[in-house]
């Protein structure tokens, strides 16, 4: 199982880690953490040194009830970070977390390698066409509504069946336009209750039927810290436990805040196969 990033074939038969870099002031865990360029570059350096294959940069917080950010503001935040990152680390594979086609296009033209879209193209009708033109790997996530409204949409007939149907429809739409490299993300925490998140994790292996790389993003999320009655800052141990379960159930990319610990999960679980 491979994806083509800037002409480089990335083998996902061994799971890979995607390090999270939020450049939003209001992200739930690391919002406003980086005060200047050197702090930002230092964080990227640590993630790459610890083994991150991708760095996922987001300039629009998608946490529940997140503040809406204009397209202009999103571009103003993200493009300088992409340029700064590639100047310091020319070989880094940058994933850009956006649901806007214009941001995706500018980001790829600035040197990013793949697009991570929380809406699978449903929040911008031009997104799939844009990805097809750019011919870059595309992460499509399951969500209902928007980050502002998604927690109102947690009612499902059959959670996993509904999500699989959603993906089959979105994958068909993407393939029809000629998108080649697709990664699916079931969207832990997006339009799902804590109980539903655990049901989804428990049945994650059913997503193998899509025959596509599978991304799991549970890092420090509320399904962990609310269950353990602690905080995002105290949720690393819980994250490690759930990342291990995700790997055993077929996850090929772990999207995390803590790269070193995720790499250790991969190294140890690889010995179980």
Buried (B, 14 or more C-beta within 10 A) or exposed (E): EEBBBBEEEBEBEEBBBBBBBBBBEBBBBBBEBBEEEEEBBEBBEEBBEBBBBBBBBBBBBBBBEBEEBEBEEBBEBBBEBBEBBBEEBEEBBBBBBBBBBBBBBBBBEBBBBBBBBBBBBBBBEBBBBBBBBBEBBBBBBBBBBBBEEBBEBBEBEEBBEBBBEBBEEBBEBBEEEEBBBBBBBBBBBBBBBBEBBBBBBEBBEBBEEBEBBBBBBBBBBBBBBEBEEEEBEEBBEBBBBBBBBBBBBBBBBBBBBBBBBBBBBBEEBEEEE
